[in-house]
Amino acid sequence: MPIDADRLLNFPIPAVRQQVTPRDAAFYALSVGLGHDPLDPAQLPFVDPLAGPVPMPSMALVLAHPGFWLGHPDSGVDPLAVLHGGQSLMLFAPIPVDGKVASSTRITGLIDKGPGKAALIITQTELVDAAGACFARLDRTTFIRNGGGFGGDDAASPPVPPPLPPPAPDGEPDGVIDLPTLPQQALYYRLNGDLNPLHSDPQVAAKAGFDQPILHGLCIMGVITHALLRQLDYRTDRLQSVSLRFAAPVMPGETIRTEIWANGAFRARVAERGTVVADQGYFTTLAMDRRAI
């Protein structure tokens, strides 16, 4: 069913304020799998408020989260047709772990792939701290199955989306990191604010064409960010941006294998199936010699 562009563009995306606490930082880290090895001293500051708190860089993805607003009837979008297509995260300052933050989200582009094909919704979210300073920007591409045909821009002349990162280079990766997920991982992660039932309700997942509830795209990105941090010896101050395209779903309980190249490119696959689940991955760091990756 084509999206209703007028309804969508006039939908009031929630602007959210949140009081962030060290507990929030610890819960987010646990929700993306840190602490799986409770004896790893490098992970403890992320999951124990008494040992930190150190916020995961990808925590910005869930702060002051507007929720599953595309599931609202007034958005003009079929909620069962919504899939997360791509995501980028840019950090400008340290993430607050004890204080107020606020988010504002706007639609920056709609792409019409044609009747019977997909529509793409491009959104941008800015996060500000208690002083009003922007500390992070999130650019998101949402894929609406069968949402095309509404008469918008086609793929050849879309509004300007976030630039595509370079593809992973040929040759063997410079680092390969396997991180397991838990069977109940999506149930933990959704408590960060994304309550889309696709990730919790088997009946909703079946209607959307999946054998079981799937892992949130942003949870996958959090696991991948953990892998990038491990490659950087958990130096959160070095990570500036992460971007990727979601290529296939991950089932809770599967292992995500992240392959990392020295130029900042990466991709991820499910280790048990070999399926690539994130590609076009690219991360940047501050004042970093990439030969050290």
ABEGO torsion letter per residue (X at the ends): XBBBAAAAAABBBBBBBBBBBAAAAAAAAAAAGBGABAABAAAAAAABAAAOBBBBAAAAAABGBAEBAAABAAAGBBAAABBBABBBBBBABBBBABEBBBBBBBBABBBBAEBGBBBBBBBBBBBBBAAGBBABBBBBBBBBBGABGAGBBBAABBBBBBBBBBBBBBEBBABBBBBBBBAAAAAAAAAAGBABAAAABAAAAAAAGBABBBBBAAAAAAAAAAAAAAAAGGBAAABABBBBBBABBBBBGBBBBBBBBAAGBBBBBBAAAGBBABBGBBBBBBGBBAAAX
